[in-house]
Amino acid sequence: MHSRMMIVAACAAGIAASPAIGGIGLQDFIVANATGEIFEVDGNSLATTQISMIQQRTFGFNEMVFGGGNMVYANLNGILIEHDLMTQQETVIFDVRDHIPQPSINYTMGLAQLSNDDLFFTINTQTPTDSPRQFAATLNLDTNEYTAGPDVELATGLYFDHHQLSDGTVLSADYGGERILRQDITTGMTLESFNVGYGVVSLFQQGNSIFSIAKEGEMFRFDIADGSSEYLGTISGAGNSLIAATVPAPSTLTFIALGGLTTIRRRR
């Protein structure tokens, strides 16, 4: 395993207070905060507009991924749900209690949609008599079949996100350890560890660029070649406890923007 120190292209002090760099030029994307509010982010200004809200209890909400159409999948630390951004209707598609022997303390963390459309996440489990362990898991969305994979390196706390790089390889956000890890999900082996110097809550990709987001909305372009993080600006208007980010189809955001906010207001 290789470990690399971070290089941040911004002053370490005052990052959160720095304005967004004008004209970043990203495709619009969506983020969510720890209370379950979901926002569209303008890819140029990083300003936000609320478009939906998680209806389930959001304690432990830690990641979401775009699922096509109006759907996102969300990890609520123990359950995975399908959430309709337009209607806010939700369906539980996985409950860890159905698969892990009790009594035990179980956390489901991170979320990535693999190239075969399976959902990938990790499970941290501890029983009264055994040491904690963390392992890879997948959920087939067509058959709802759950598969437990190999043990992975224990995060400093928990992994807040996973992002597929290639078949069998993911980036994992170790929030507490301020690291991004490159891991082989077929063996569980950590291939590289990048010490980035900030707690990463989410990772997503547009084109060939990978982006990371910190809790208070600081956004970086992450270079896997050298482990550097280029500060781009701070997402505004979504609170100071961001937890998830994903990239939907542009047509999805256009459609939701026309009616989603009306649904939110009606349900409050």
C-alpha positions in Angstrom: 0.0 0.0 0.0 1.3 3.5 -0.8 0.5 6.6 1.3 0.7 10.1 -0.1 0.5 13.5 1.5 -1.9 16.0 0.2 -1.2 19.1 -1.8 -4.0 21.7 -1.5 -4.0 24.6 -4.1 -5.4 27.1 -1.6 -4.3 28.6 1.7 -5.2 26.3 4.6 -6.6 29.1 6.6 -9.9 30.6 5.7 -10.9 28.1 3.0 -14.5 27.9 4.0 -14.8 31.7 3.8 -13.4 32.0 0.3 -15.8 32.8 -2.5 -16.5 30.4 -5.3 -14.2 30.8 -8.3 -16.3 32.4 -11.0 -17.4 30.3 -13.9 -16.3 26.9 -12.7 -18.2 25.4 -15.6 -19.5 22.1 -14.1 -22.7 20.4 -15.0 -25.3 21.2 -12.4 -25.3 18.5 -9.7 -27.2 17.8 -6.4 -26.2 17.7 -2.8 -27.9 16.8 0.4 -27.3 17.8 4.0 -27.5 15.8 7.2 -31.2 16.7 7.8 -32.2 15.2 4.4 -32.7 18.4 2.4 -31.7 17.9 -1.2 -30.5 20.8 -3.3 -29.6 21.5 -7.0 -26.2 23.2 -7.2 -25.4 25.6 -10.0 -22.2 24.3 -11.6 -20.9 27.8 -12.2 -21.7 29.7 -9.0 -22.1 26.8 -6.5 -25.4 28.5 -5.3 -28.2 26.1 -4.4 -31.9 25.6 -4.7 -33.8 23.1 -2.7 -35.6 20.5 -4.8 -36.6 17.6 -2.5 -36.3 16.2 1.0 -35.8 12.7 2.5 -38.9 11.6 4.4 -37.5 8.7 6.4 -35.6 9.4 9.6 -32.3 10.8 8.6 -30.1 10.0 11.6 -27.0 8.5 10.0 -27.9 9.6 6.5 -24.5 9.5 4.7 -24.7 9.2 0.9 -26.9 9.1 -2.2 -26.4 8.3 -5.8 -28.5 9.1 -8.9 -30.5 6.1 -10.1 -32.1 7.4 -13.3 -35.3 9.2 -14.0 -36.3 11.1 -10.9 -34.8 8.5 -8.6 -31.9 8.6 -6.2 -30.8 5.9 -3.8 -29.8 7.0 -0.3 -27.9 5.2 2.5 -29.5 6.0 5.9 -27.1 4.0 8.1 -28.8 0.6 8.3 -31.3 0.9 5.5 -31.0 1.8 1.8 -34.0 3.6 0.2 -35.2 4.6 -3.2 -36.3 8.3 -3.2 -38.4 10.0 -5.9 -37.1 13.6 -6.2 -40.3 14.8 -7.7 -43.0 13.1 -5.4 -40.7 12.4 -2.4 -42.2 8.8 -2.3 -39.7 6.4 -0.8 -39.2 2.6 -0.7 -36.9 0.7 1.6 -34.8 -1.7 -0.6 -32.4 -3.0 2.0 -32.4 -3.4 5.8 -29.1 -4.6 7.3 -31.0 -6.2 10.2 -32.4 -8.8 7.7 -28.9 -10.0 6.9 -26.6 -9.6 9.9 -27.1 -11.9 12.9 -28.3 -10.2 16.1 -27.3 -8.9 18.6 -24.8 -6.7 16.8 -24.2 -3.0 16.1 -24.3 -2.4 12.3 -23.6 0.6 10.2 -24.1 0.8 6.4 -21.8 3.5 5.0 -21.1 5.1 1.6 -22.8 4.3 -1.7 -21.7 3.8 -5.3 -23.5 2.5 -8.3 -21.2 0.1 -10.1 -20.9 -0.4 -13.8 -23.2 -3.4 -13.6 -25.8 -1.2 -11.8 -25.3 -3.0 -8.5 -25.2 -0.7 -5.4 -21.9 -0.9 -3.5 -21.5 0.0 0.1 -19.6 -1.0 3.2 -20.9 -2.5 6.5 -19.3 -1.9 9.8 -20.4 -4.5 12.4 -19.5 -5.3 16.0 -20.9 -8.0 18.3 -20.6 -8.0 22.1 -17.8 -10.6 21.9 -16.0 -9.8 18.6 -13.8 -6.9 17.4 -15.3 -4.5 14.9 -14.9 -5.4 11.2 -15.8 -3.6 8.0 -16.6 -5.4 4.8 -17.7 -4.7 1.3 -21.3 -5.4 0.2 -23.4 -5.2 -3.0 -27.1 -5.1 -3.7 -28.5 -6.2 -7.1 -31.3 -3.8 -7.9 -33.0 -6.2 -10.3 -33.2 -9.2 -7.9 -32.7 -7.5 -4.6 -29.9 -10.0 -3.9 -27.4 -9.0 -1.2 -23.8 -10.2 -1.4 -21.3 -9.8 1.4 -17.8 -9.2 0.1 -14.3 -9.2 1.6 -13.2 -7.3 4.7 -11.7 -3.8 4.0 -9.4 -1.6 6.0 -11.2 -0.1 9.0 -11.9 3.6 8.5 -11.1 6.1 11.2 -14.7 6.1 12.2 -16.7 5.2 9.0 -16.5 5.6 5.3 -18.8 8.4 4.2 -18.7 7.6 0.5 -17.4 5.2 -2.2 -16.9 6.0 -5.9 -16.1 3.5 -8.6 -13.0 4.1 -10.6 -13.0 1.0 -12.7 -14.3 -2.6 -12.4 -13.2 -3.8 -9.0 -11.7 -0.5 -7.8 -13.2 2.3 -5.8 -12.2 5.5 -4.0 -13.4 5.5 -0.4 -13.8 8.7 1.7 -12.4 8.2 5.2 -13.9 11.3 6.8 -12.4 10.9 10.3 -9.0 10.1 8.9 -9.0 12.9 6.3 -8.0 10.4 3.7 -9.2 9.2 0.3 -8.3 5.5 -0.2 -8.1 3.5 -3.5 -9.4 0.0 -2.8 -9.8 -3.2 -4.6 -13.3 -4.4 -3.8 -12.7 -7.9 -5.0 -9.9 -8.5 -2.4 -10.6 -5.7 0.1 -7.0 -4.5 -0.2 -6.1 -0.8 0.1 -4.0 0.0 -2.9 -3.2 3.7 -2.1 -4.0 6.1 0.7 -4.1 9.8 0.1 -3.8 12.1 3.1 -5.9 15.1 1.8 -6.0 17.1 5.0 -9.8 17.6 5.2 -12.7 15.4 6.0 -14.3 14.2 2.7 -18.0 13.5 2.9 -18.7 12.8 -0.8 -17.0 12.1 -4.1 -18.4 12.4 -7.6 -17.2 12.5 -11.2 -17.8 14.6 -14.3 -16.0 13.7 -17.4 -12.4 12.8 -16.4 -12.4 14.9 -13.2 -13.1 13.7 -9.7 -14.5 16.1 -7.2 -14.6 15.9 -3.4 -16.8 17.8 -0.9 -16.1 18.6 2.7 -18.8 19.0 5.4 -19.2 22.7 5.2 -19.5 22.7 1.4 -15.9 23.2 0.4 -15.4 21.7 -3.0 -12.2 20.4 -4.5 -10.9 18.8 -7.7 -9.1 15.7 -6.6 -6.1 14.4 -8.7 -5.6 10.7 -8.2 -2.2 10.9 -10.0 -0.6 12.8 -7.2 -3.2 13.0 -4.4 -3.6 16.8 -4.7 -6.8 18.8 -4.1 -7.5 22.0 -5.9 -9.9 24.2 -4.0 -12.8 25.4 -6.3 -15.1 27.3 -3.9 -17.7 26.7 -1.3 -21.3 25.5 -1.9 -23.7 28.1 -0.5 -27.2 27.9 0.8 -27.4 24.3 1.8 -26.4 24.5 5.4 -23.0 23.7 7.0 -23.4 19.9 7.3 -23.3 18.5 3.8 -23.3 14.7 3.5 -23.9 13.6 -0.1 -23.4 14.6 -3.7 -24.4 13.0 -7.0 -24.8 14.0 -10.7 -28.2 13.4 -12.3 -29.1 13.8 -15.9 -29.6 17.5 -16.9 -33.1 16.8 -18.0 -34.0 15.5 -14.6 -33.1 18.8 -12.9 -35.0 20.8 -15.4 -38.1 18.8 -14.8 -37.8 18.7 -11.0 -37.1 22.5 -10.8 -40.6 23.1 -12.3 -42.5 21.2 -9.7 -40.4 19.8 -6.9 -40.3 22.9 -4.7 -44.1 23.0 -4.7 -44.2 19.4 -3.4 -41.8 20.3 -0.6 -43.8 23.3 0.5 -47.1 21.3 0.4 -45.7 18.6 2.7 -44.3 20.9 5.3 
